């Protein structure tokens, strides 16, 4: 199982970014997927958003109304559309999937929001 995240970058506060995560080695359409982030100086990764095989979603309170998670089962790809970015959104964003009882992580993509 491999996950390849991309789309991070440096953006000013109020700006937008779109992250992508391409997955291989799973039956993508039946797996739950999620985005997590690790803020600077913190060891733990926090959940940002999740999307399930039935396309239901949930979000961290801090990103509700600003971020949108989606998936394209034809392309085995998950997305995170981020708008109205804030400096506190800065961090390394990781994509994650749970497949056959095991969790798998992508390599992470850096998002930096300047004030």
N, C-alpha and C positions, 0 to 999 in steps of 0.2 A: 504494500500500500504506500502510495506516495501522494503528498499534497504540495503543490507549488503555489505560493502566495506571491502576489505582485500588486503594484499600483500605489505604493506608499510614496511619500515625498515631503517636501517642505512647502507649507502653505500659510498664508496670513490668516489671522482670526477672522471668522466670517466666511472663509472660503470653503471649497468642496474638494473631495477626492473620491475616487471609486476604486475599491480593492477587489481583486479577483483571486479565486483559489481553484486551481484545476486539480482534479483528483483522478488517480489511476489505481487500478488494482482492487476496486470494490464494485459492488452493484450499486452505483451511485443513487439511483432513484429510490432505493429503499433505506437509505442511511440518513440519520440525523446529522446535521452539520452545525457548526458554530464558529463564531469569531470571538477571540479572547484578546485582551491586551495586557501588556506588562508596562506599568508606568516607570519612569526613571527612578532609580533608587529603591524600587520595590521588588521583592522576590516572587511574590505571588502573581499569577495571571488572573484577571477578573473577566467574568463573562460579559460580553458586549451584546451579543444577539445569537439566537438559535433559530434554525428552520428545520422542520420535520418533513418526513416523506409526504404528508398530506398538505404541505405548504403552510401549515400553521407556524406562527412565529412568536417569539417573546424577546423582550429587550430589557437591558438594564435601565433603571429609572433615569439615569444620567444622560441617556442618549435617545429616549423616547421622543418622537416628533422630529428628530434631526437625522437619524440614521434609518436606513431601510435595507434589510437583508432579503436576498432573493436567490433563486437557483434556476439553472437551465439544465434539465436532465438530459437534453439532447447533446449538450456539450460537456457534461460531467463537471460543471463549473458552478461555483457559488460566488455571490457578489456581496459587497457591502458599500452602499451608497451613503456617503457622509456629507452632510450639509451643515452650514452654520457652525463650523468647527471652532472649538475653543482651545486655548492653551492647555487646559487640563485633559484634552483628548490626546495629547502627546504620548507616544509610547511605541512599543513594538507590537504589531498586530499579528496574531497567529490564527490560522484556521485549524479546525479540529473536526475529526469525525469519529464516531463510535461504530465499529464494524466487527461483527461476530464476537462481541463481548470485550473487544480491546479498543483502547483509544489510540488515535494516531494524530500527529502534529505536523504542520508544515514548518518551514524554516523561519517564518516571520518576515514582516516587512515594516520598515520604520516609517512612522508618521510623526512629523514635527509641525506643530502649530505655533507660529510666532505671534506675539501680542502687538 
